[in-house]
Amino acid sequence: MITPTYIKELQLLGDHRLIAGVDEVGRGPLAGPVISAVVILDPDRVGRYRSKTKWWLGVRDSKTVPEKKREELVEFIRENCLDFAIGSATNQEIDELNIHHASLLSMKRAVENLKISPDIVLVDGRFEIPFDVAVKTTITQTPIIGGDAHVLSIAAASILAKVFRDDLMRKYDQDFPQYGFADHKGYNTTFHRQALSSLGPCEIHRMTFPALRSIISQRI
């Protein structure tokens, strides 16, 4: 299994004082928002190499970390960073903008929600965040394909985003219990499809997603 390291950040520390990693979760579900998180790790609390005594031992791409472990790691990440923040884009914004642009919007909002402005943002993926012109002149960006698997700051952000979104979907489950959001978090599972076939969509569903539209069309 690939394990993220802090090497990329250490290479940049000579030229950049505050290095942030940003990642999003929730591109694929049929319901709910897309959530991004951004983390500025404290260089004094992170090192080049992993060891069993270091707090970041279990930090990886959130998709590869069990749910209980993710929730434990959130506390370690918060305790060992200089700043972190969350940003989101609603299912309505996903429908209006498409999931690609809504994901970038959620990243933009996460960075804007930081109390400390970073010098450089390491972005998971191949695209830069569409900051306003004033921000673009003060924050450097480096997109990194597969960054959540290789770069510690991005992996930490992915865990914060995943835990935040899962908690949010559990709250939505209380409002719409018949859809099973607490279990599948809005993803395209058999139970979710059956609920949609029976009940139709609710107000947090992404109406432009082809898989959802296909299910809805079969009800008519």
N, C-alpha and C positions, 0 to 999 in steps of 0.2 A: 504494500500500500504506500502511495506517495504521501510524504509528510511535509507540510509547509515549514519553511525556515525563516529566520529573520535576516538572512544574508542580503537580500535585495535592499531592505531598509538600511542596513549597515553600510552598503555601498553608496547610498544616497546621503547619509548623514553629514558628510563633509560639506556638501553644498546646500542641504536643506535641513532646517532645524526641526520642523514639525511635519511628520510624514503620516498621512492618513491612508487607510485601506477602506474601500467601499465595495459592497456587494448587495445584490437583491435576491429575494426568494419569492416564489409564487407566480412565476410566469405561466405555468401550465394548468393550474386549476380552472374549473368551470365557474367558480364563485369566489367572492372575496377580493380584497385589495392585493396589490403587489407591494411588498415591503422592502425597504432598503435600510441598511445600517452602515455607519461609518465609525471607524475606531482609530484613534491616535495612541498607539502603544507607547509606554514610557521606556525609552532606551535603557535606563538604569535598571529596569526590571526584566530585561530580555537579553539573551545572549545568542551567539552564533550557532551553538550546537544544542541538541536536545539531550536530556538525561532524565532518569526516573525521579530526580529530586526537583525538577523544574515545573512550575505551574502550567506551562504551555504544552506539556507532554501530549495531552489528548486533543489539542486544538487542530482540527482538520476541516476540510470542506464539510459543511453541516449535513450534507446528504449521506455522508459515510459515518456519522456519529449517532449512536443510539439516543433516543429521546431523553432518557434519564441523565445520561452523560452530558448532553447539551445543556440541560438545565443547571447542572453542577458547574460547567465551564463558564456559564454566563457570569457567575459571581466572581470567578477568578479574573475574567477579562475586565470587568468593571473595576476591580481593585487594582489592576496593574496597567491601566491606561491613563493618559492625561485627560482624555475627553472621548465621549462617544455620543451618538445621536441616532435617531430613527426618522425616516421619511416614508411617506406612503402615497400611493395613487389609488383612488377608489375604483370600484368596478365600473362606475359610470364614466370615469375618465379613461379607463381601458377601452370601453366601447367607443368613446369619442376619438381617441388618439391612436389606437391600436396598442398592443401589448409592448412592442418595442419602445415606442415613444413614452408610454406611461411608465415603463421601467426606468428609463433615463430621468423622467420627471421625479420619480420617487428618490433616486440617487441625489438629484439636485437639491431636493428638500432636506434630505438627511444632512448633507454638507452644510446647508444654510442654517440648520438647527444646532450646529456645533457652537459651543461657547467660545472656543479657541479656533481661530482661522488657521488652517494648515498651509504650509508652503507648497506642498505637492500632494496630489491625490493619486493613489494607485487604484485603478478601476478594473474590476473583473470584466473581462470581455474584450471586444475589439473597438468599442466606440467611446468617444469622449462624452462627458456630461455637458449638456447645452447651457452652460452658465451665462448669465448676463455679461455684457462686455466689461463692465467694471470689475467683475470677479475674475474673468478670464485673464486680465492683466496682472493679477496678484497671485493666482493659484496655478501652478503647473500641473498638467495631467499626464499620466502614463497608463494607457490601457494595456492590460496583460491578459492574453488568452489563457484560460485555465489558471487564473491567478488564485482562485480559492483553493486550489490543490498545491500551490507552490509558495505562496507569499503569506506569511503569518498574519499580517495586519488584515488582509482580505479574508483569510479563513476565519479570523476572530469576528469580523463583521458579519460573515455569513451565518455564524452561530447566533449572534445577537438578533439578526433579522429573522431567522427561522424560529427561535423561541418566542419572539414577540408575535409573529404571525400565528403560530400555533395557539398561543394564549388568546389571541383575538378571535380565532375561529371557534374556540371553545365557548367564548362569550356569545358569539352569533348562534351557537347551538342552543343556547337558552331561549333565544328569540324565535328560532325556527327548528325546534327539536326533531321534527319529522324527517329532516334531510340528513341527519347524521354527521354534521360538520365537525363535531368533537372527535370523531374517529378518522375520517378521511381528509379533513381540512380543506374540502372543496375540490379535491382531485377527482378524476374521472374513474371512479370505482363502480363495480357492479351495483352495490347498494345505492350509490348516488344516482346512477342512471335509472334504476327502478323507481326511486323517489320522484325523479323528474318526470318519468313516464306517467306516474300516478297523479302527481300533484301539480305538475307544471313548475315553472321557475318562481323564485321569490325575489325580493328586491335587491339581494346582493349577488345575483347571478350575472355572468358576463354574456349578454345577449348576442354579441357578435361572434362568439366562438363557434366555429363550424360544428364541432361535436355536440354542443348544446342545441344548436339550431336544428341539427339532424334529429335529435331526440324529440324536440318540441314539434317538429313537422309531422312526426309519426303519430302524434296525439290528435291531429286535426282530421 
